[in-house]
Amino acid sequence: MCENHTHEHDHNHTHDNGHCHTHTHEGHSSHGADETVALLNYMIDHNKHHGEDLHEIYHALESAGNTEAADLVHEAMHQFDHGNGKLAEALKLIGG
């Protein structure tokens, strides 16, 4: 079980669910300020569209009587919104 892993630039990720994965930052280039703003704007908009898709899935599950699954999707929708809020805050801090 992998609960904690570290990258060469010293930030940790803890997974309560025991999910284990590795990733590197090889091949990632650093973005200039304009590119970072554009990328964050794109990601926020992209995530909003996924949020809309989740909303439709939520209603479909609810209509089908799959309330437990619908509740989980509803919770995921809120987490998407929360994540987008954090991205928007970051964007604001860098002048986007």
C-alpha positions, 0 to 999 in steps of 0.5 A: 500500500502506498500512502505517501510519496515524494518528488524530487522537488519536495512536495508530498501527496498522501492518499487515504484510500491507499491508491499508489501511483508514481509520476515524474515531471520529466518532459514538463516545461516551465510555462511563461506567465502568459502561457500559465494564465491561458492554461489556467483559464482553459482548465477552468472553462474545461472543468466547468463543462465537465461539471455540466456533464456531471450535473446531467449524470446526477439527474439521470441517476436520480431519475433512475432511482440510483440515489446512492450513486447520484449522491456520490456524483452530487458530492463530486460536483461540489468538489469540482466546483471547489477545485475550480474556485481554487484555480480561479483564486490562483489565476487572480493571484497571478494577474489573470 
